[in-house]
Amino acid sequence: MAKLLDADAVTAAGVAVVREHGLQALSLRAVAGSLGVTPMALYRHVADSGTLTEAVMNAIVGDLARVRAGIGADGDLADLDADLTEWARRFHRDLIEFPGIAAWLLTHWFESGPMLERIDELLAAVGSRGLDGFRAVAVTNAVFTYVLMRTEAERQVRSAGVVRRQLRTAKASRPLPHLTSLADHYTTAEFDAHFEFGLQALIAGMHLPKGQSS
């Protein structure tokens, strides 16, 4: 029995390709293969590969963690810290499901309607603390970019097969006493622990007096 082929089915197949094989695998040929049709059959529903990528990215990003309505609305910095932290954790978990999306967002988020909505939600949250202008943008970018870059760094390490590694300190031109004494901490990449520590350090470092915006 033939599958119903329409724009939604093509987009869903593209999302599945990215989830399973990563963004680099997304192509008209890959999507057609997953649907059991020829690439030419897709052109009735997507104009070209760029249209396919846009539809798939909008679908994926549209399902990424949203900033919960009203966070930080009471003007309490501690509550805003907790809410931004909670969003960053959910955003990170969602990004991991789609390898390569974090790297794409680093350079294309301003072209993505769903991501623009997320950024506006983050700006609203920090704005509720009386921050505006440069400070509002800096706080928002700090959290957003941290999650993207940590996610992409983790993907690269996994892809390179160096989650477990050995430091070759003998290759250095001088003794490395500090690195050598802590080498056990580098044997296995502790993604979750390092993500959480870095996030907490970042959030703690953003403490600003209420209303200070210049």
N, C-alpha and C positions, 0 to 999 in steps of 0.2 A: 504493500500500500504506500503510495507516494506521500511524502511529508508536505504539509502546507507550507509554502515558501512565501513569506512576505517580509517587509522591512523589519518587523519585530523579531522574526525568527532569525534573520541574518545577524541582527545586533546581538541577540542572545547567544548565538553560536560564536560570535566574535569575543564576547565576554568570557565564554567557556574556554576558548583558546588561550586567552591571556591568563586566566586563572591557572590553567594546567601547564602551560609552556612559557609564559612570560610575554611581555609586550613585544619583544623582538620577534616573536613567532607570528604576530598578527599580520595577515595578508589575505587578499581575496582568494588565493589558491588554498590557503589553510582553512579558511572558513567554508569554502565550497567543498573541500574534502570532508570536513566534519559533517556537512549536511548531505553528502552523497550526491552532489550535483557538480556540473562543470562550472568553472569560474564565469563563463559567459552568462550562465543562468542568473547570476547575482546582479547583473547590470540593469535589470528591470527594477531593482529595489535600492541599489546604491550606485551613484554616478561613477565613482572611482575609488581608489584606495584611500584618498584623503577623506572622502565622505564617510567611508567605513570607519576609519580611525576616529573621526569626530563623534560618530554615533556611539561607538563602543566606549570611548572615553567619557562621554556624557552619562552613559548608563552606569559605568563603574563609579565615577566620582559622585554621581547623584545618590548612590547608596552608601557612601562613606559617612562616618560619624558626623552628626550635626552638633553644633553648639546648642545646648539646651536653652530653650527660651527663658529669658529672665535671669540668667546667671549673673551674679554680682549686682543685681538690681538693688540690694539693700545698702550698697555702698561700703560693705565691709571687705577690706583687703584680704583677710584670712579666708573668707568664703570664696572670693574670686580666685585666689591661689588654688584652693581645693577644686574648684570647678574647672579651671584651665588644666590642672593636672589630670583630672578625670577625663576630659575631652582628649587630651594628648594621648593617653593610654588607649582609648578606644580607636582613635584615628590611626595610631601605630598598628594596632591589631588588624584593622581593616586593610591597611596598605600592604601588610605582609601577604595577604591572600592573593595579591595581584602583582607578581614580580615585575619590576620595571616601571610601575606607575609612579613611584616616588620620584625617580629621576626625571620622568616626563613632566611632572608637576613643577619641579624646580625651575624649568625653563618655559613652561606653557600654561601655568595656572591662570595667568591674566587673560587667556583666550578661552577659558572654560567657564561657562555660565554657572554650573553647580559649584565650582570652586570659588568663584567670585562671591556667591551667596555665603559660603562658609567664612570667607575673610570678612565680609560685612558683619556677620554674626559675632566674630571675634572682636572686631572694632567696637561694636555696640557694647560688648561685655566690658572691655577695658574703659570705654567711654563712660560707663556707669560709675567708674571710680573718679571721674573728673579729669581723666587724661585725654588730651586731644593733640592734634598736630603731630609733630615728630615723635613724641613719646608714645602716643597711641599706636602709631605705625611700628615703632621699634619693638614694643612689647609683643604686638601681634606677630610680627615677623620672626621674633626670637623663638617663640613657641612653635610656630608653623614650620619654620626652616629646620629647627632642631629635629623634629619628628621626621621630616622628609630625609634629611641627611643621615640620621641614624638608621633609618629603614634601608636606604640605599647602600650604606656601608655594610650592614649585615648581609644584604643580598650578595654584594660583591665578595665578601669573605666566604660565604657558603658556596658560591659559584666557583671560586678558585680552589675549593677543597682544603682550606687552611683553617678550619674551625679548631683543629688540633695542630699545634705547631711547636717547634723547638727553636729557641733563640740561639743563633750562632754567634755568640759573643766573641769567639776567638777571631772572627773576621774584622773586628774593630781595630783601629790603629792604636788604641790606648785602653787601659783597664776600665771596666764599667762596673764599679762596685755596687752602685745603687740598683742598676738594672739586673745585675747578676743575683743580688740578694733577694730580689722580688720576682725572679724568673718563673717561679711556680704559678704566679698569677697570670702569666701569659700563655701557659701550656694549652689551655682550652678557653676559647672565646666565651665569655659569660654575657651573652647578649642582654638578657632580661635584667640582670643585676646592674649592668653598666647603663642601660637605658634609664632605669629608675633612678640611679644615683645622679646621673647627669641632669635628668629632668628636675629632680628636687633641688639641685644646686642652681639650676637656671631660674626656677621660680623664686627661690629664696633671694637670689641676686637682683630681682626686679622690684623689690620693695621700694616704694616711693611714697612720700608724704601725700596724703589726700589733697587733690586739687592742684598738685604741682605738674605743670604741663609745658614748661618751657626750658 
